[in-house]
Amino acid sequence: YFLIFAVMRLTKPTLFTNIPVTCEERDLPGNLFNQLMKDDPSTVKGAETLMLGEMLTLPQNFGNIFLGETFSSYISVHNDSNQVVKDILVKADLQTSSQRLNLSASSAAVAELKPDCCIDDVIHHEVKEIGTHILVCAVSYTTQTGEKMYFRKFFKFQVLKPLDVKTKFYNAETDEVFLEAQIQNITTSPMFMEKVSLEPSMMYKVAELNAVDTAGESESTFGSRTYLQPMDTRQYLYCLKPKQEFAEKAGVIKGVTVIGKLDIVWKTNLGERGRLQTSQLQRMAPGYGDVRLSLETIPDTVNLEEPFNITCKITNCSERTMDLVLEMCNTNAIHWCGVSGRQLGKLHPSSSLHLALTLLSSVQGLQSVSGLRLTDTFLKRTYEYDDIAQVCVVSSEVKQS
């Protein structure tokens, strides 16, 4: 071959760490080891024993590359002969398990390459797949005698997973959905978590619950330096609320399973940036049945044997109109005030009505609100609602004190 081909991965340097060797002054070496560390130009002055370095070292091997990072490589073709070669075409492809990508900056051929001259190129690619990757570099050229030459080289490397992401969904009594995201650093170096956000689907708006207000300023619950050490896990919490135009359509929100996707941005070592986006997160849609009953307002603490008020919201989640009758059944502790068996009227699909009710408790302690019955007179079907909520019942003397 007339040409020599070289490929080198471009990575940031690393900080040099020196292993401290020391002893007490009364030992045989005396202060010799300590003085050698102080004179070592690679140590930090005043912190020689902390394995901190002030010098940078160039990478000695390919190193690790993680999903979401940018793979950069320097490609050089050198004419090692004493002849001029023509029509040099350099092509760099990246072969993954699912596709083949062309990474060459230019597809045009170089007219000629004189002896001891080079053709250089730098390629970049944001890694989006885990597993084996093969960088295929091919060179074709023509000699002075008109002979066409061609050769290829293969460079194989593995793309590793940097983060382990687990999600949990919690459906509230209202249409709110809480998402807990557990993010674990499974690399061998610390990460600076630049951003962890949730991009909601079109039906929801999101509120991040990962900050607290301190003296009028929002402060992250993880502190000012959001570093994630190797194998450490951090939990993020988000609250999703349906937008106003969808909140009124109970049937639509009921069937929504797609919530959104997480967007994670981090930096490692000397500022190398990585980014991951999860696929669309899905939850199990809650089953409300044909009629959904939810509490809008209820007091936390009430007096013994004194009436208190609650507000209920009744929603028709079916595809048919209902004619509802409300019945109130007393329990051992909870007694309803009002007329049982009253007509609520017709309720159309995806419609709601608010109902103010009065009740009292004859037993102290934490009591469960139960005993509501809704009957659809069209189908003669009864829906029972027990353990709707809980209230703390105390004596009037205790509450006043």
N, C-alpha and C positions, 0 to 999 in steps of 0.2 A: 504494500500500500504506500501511496505517496503522502497520504494525510494521516495525522494522529488526532484522535478524538479524546477529549477530556470533559468530565462532568463533575461539578462540585456543588453540594448543597450550600445555600447561603443561610446561615443562622447567626444569631447574635452571640457575642462572646459571653463567657461566664466569669464570675468572680473567683479568683484563686483563693483557696482555703489552705492554710498551713496547719499541720498537726502540732500542737504545742508540746514541747518537752521541757519539763521544769522539775525542780526539786527544792527542798528546804535549804536555807543557807547553812544549817549545821551539818548537812550531808557532805560527803567527800567532794563532789564537784563545786561546792560552795555556791557562788553567784554566777558561775560560768554559763549555765544554760539560760538563765534569765537575761544575761547580758547579750547572748547570741540572738535571742528572740527580739530584744530591743533594737539590735543592729540590723535585723533582717528587713530589707526594704518592702517585703510583701505583707508585713503585719501592720495593723492599725496602732498608731502610737498611743500608749496608755491602755490598750485593750489587747495586749499580745496573746493572752491565754484564752481568748474567746473565739478563736478560729475564724476571725473576720479578716478579709483581705482587701487591699487597696488596688490590687493589680487584676487585669483582665487576661484571660487565657482564650486562645482561639479553639474552636471545636476540633477534637482529635478524631471523631468518627461521625457517622451519619446522624446519630442521636435519635430521639423519639419524636414522632410527629402525631398530633392528636386531631381528632375530628373537630372541624370548625376553625382550625388554624390555616394559615396561608403557606403553601409549599412553594419555596423559591429555590431556583437552581441556576447556576452559571454553566453555560455550555461553550466550549472553545474547540475550534477545528484549526489545527496548525499544519502548515505545509512543511513537512520534514525533509522534502527532497530538494534537489538542485534544479528542478524543472518547474515551469509555470503550468498550473492546471487550470482548466476552464469549466464554466457552467456548473459551479458548485451549488448544490442544493442541500440545505440542512433542514431536517424535519424532526420535530419532537412530539411524540404522542404519549398520552397517559392512558394506560389500559387498566380499567377497574373490573369488578365482577359483573357490572351491568352495561358498561359503555366504554367507548374509546374516544378520547378528547384530543384535539389538535391544540398544542400549546405554543407553537411557533409564532414568533412576533411577525414574521413576514414569510410569504409563500413564494417570493421572487428569487430566482437564482442569481448568484454572484457571477459576473462575467469571467473574472480570472483571479487567481490567487498566486502571488509571487512566492518564491522560496523564503522561508523563515517569517512568513506573514500569517496572521490569524483572522478567523471569522468568529466573533464573539456574540453571544446572545444571552439574555436573562429571561427566564420564564417564571410566571407566577400562576398559582392555582389555589383557590379556596377548597379545601378538602371537605367533601360532603358525604363520603361513604366510609364505612369501617371495613377493614380487611386488607387483603393483599392488593397492592398497587404496583404496576410495572411501568417504568419510564422507558419508552422505546425511542432510541435516537438513531436516525438513519441519515447517511451521507451518500450522495451520488455526485460524480464528477467525470470530466473527460480529460484524458492525458494529451500530451503534445502529438502523439501518434494517432489520435482519434479513437483510442480505446475507451469505452465507457466502463467505469468502475462503480461499485456499490458495496456498502457494508453497513451493518447494524450493530448496535450494542444495547444490552438490556440491563436495567438497574431496578432491582426489586426491593420494596420496602413495605412495612406494615403500618397501617393507620390504626391507632388505639383509641379507645373510648376515654375521654377525659372526665366526664361527670356521670354520676348515677342519679337519675331523676325519678322520683316516685311521687304520685299525686293521690290525694284522697278528697272526695266530695262529701259535703254535708248539706242536706236539704233542710232549710228552716221551715217553720210553720207557715210563714208567708212565702212569697215567690222568690225570696232571696236564696242564693246558693253560695256556700263558703268553700273555697278551694285551699287546701293545704299542700304545698309543694316542698318536698324534702330533697335537697340538693347536696350530694356528697362529692368531694374532691377525691378521685381515685388515681390521681397522678402521684408522682414522687416529689413534687415541688409545690410551694405555696402559690395560691392564686389571689389576685386582687379582683373582687367581684365588682365590676364597674356598673352593671345594670342587670336586674332580674325583674322583668315586667310581664304582665299578662295582657295580651291583645284579645279582647273579648269578641265574640261573634256579633253579628249585626243586631241581635235582639237584646243584648245586655250592655250595661255600663258597669265599669269596675271601679272599686275603691280599694287601694292598697292599705293593709293594716300592719305595716312593718315600720312605722315611725310613731313617735310620741311627741306631743307639744311640750316644750320646756322653755319657759319665759318667752312665750310667743313665737318660738322658732321650732321648726320641725326637725327632730333628731332621730336618726336611725336607731332601731332597737339593737343593732349589732355594733354600735359605737361609731366613732369617726373613721376608724381604719378597718375597712371591711375585708380583712384577709381571711382566707379559708385554707387552713393547714391541711397537709396530706391526710386523707382518710377521715377528715372532720365532716360533719353534716350540719347543715343549716336549714331551718324551717321558715318558709315564707307563707303568709296568709293573705287571701284576697276575698273580697265580698262582691258578688255580682248581683245586680238588681236589674230586673227587666225594664226596658224603656217604656215611657208612658203609653206610647201607641200600641205596644204589645201587652202591657200589663192588664189592659182591659179585656183582652181576648184570652180567657182562661183556657180554652181548648188548644190554642196555639202554644202557649207557654208550657202546658202540660206535656206536650209531645216533644219539646226541644231537648235534644241530647247533646248537641255540639255546643260547647261552652266557649272555646277559644284556644289559643296556643301561647306557650311561654317563650319569651325572648331573653336569652342569657348571653351577656357579654362579659369577658374576663381578660385579664392581662397576667402574663407570667414573666419571670426572670427580669429582663431589661426592657419590658414594655411590649413583648410580643402579644398581639391581640388575637383573641379567639371568640367565635360567636356560634351559638347553637339556637335553633328554633325547633321546638317539638312539633309533632304533627297535631292536628286538631284534637283537643282533649274532649272525651265524651263521658257522660255520666248516665247512669240508669235513671230514666224518667220516672218521677214519683207517680204512683197510682192513686188518684183521688176518688175513683169510682164515678158514679153519675152525679152525685151531689157532694160538694166540698164545703165543710164548715170550718172556719178559722176565726180566732179571736183577734179583734182589733184593739180593744182596751180592756184591762182588768187590773185591779189594785194588787199590790204585792202583799199587803197586810190589812186585815179587816178586824173589826171588833166582834166579839162573841155576841150572837143573837141580835145583831144590828144589820139591817139591810144594806147591801152594797150593789153597785151597778156594773154590768159588763156590756160590751158591744160585740156582737157576732156578725160575721160576713158569710152569707150563704151564696154559693156560686153553682150554677147549672153547668156541669162539665159534659153533659150528654149532647146529642144532636137533635133532641126533641124538646118540645115545650112541656113543662111540668106544672101541675096545680098542687101546691104544697099546703099541708096542715101541720102545725107545730104542737107537739105534746111535751109536757114537762113532768118528769117522774122524780119524786123525792127519793133520797137515799137516807141512810142512818144519820148522816151529818149535814147534808146539803138539802135545803128546803127552798123551792121556787115560789116566788110571789107573783101572782097574776093568774090569768085565765088559761087553762090548758085546753088544747083542742081547737085553737083559733085558726082561721083561714089566713094564709099568707098571700093567696092569690096566685096568678100565673107567673111563671118565671121562664123566659125564653132562653134558648141555647146561648151559652157564653155570657149570660147576664148575671148580675149580682144584686143582692139587696142587703141593707144593713138593718140589724135588729137589736134594739136596746132591751135588756132583760134585767130583772131584779131578783136577788136571792139572799139568803142568810144561812149561817152555819150555827148549829147547836152544839158542836163539839170543838174543843180547842185543838191546836196543833196544825200540821200541814195537811190540808184537806183537798181532795180531788173533786173538781167540778164535773159532774156526770149527770146523766138522766135526760138528755135531749133526744127527741124522736121526731123525724120528719117523714111524713107519709105523702106519697104521690097518689092522688085520687084517681088519676087516669089509669095507672097500671096496678093500683092497690098494693104498692110496694113501700115498705117501711125501712128507713135508714136510721140506725142507732149510733149515737155519739156519746161515748163515755171517756173518762180521763182526758177531757179537753184541755184542762190546765190545772194548776195547783195554786192555792192561796194559803197564807199563814194566818191562822185564826188565834187571836190573843184576847184576853179579858180586857175590858175597858180600863181597869185600874193599871194594868201593865203598860198599855199603850200611852196613857196620860203621863205616867211617870217617866 
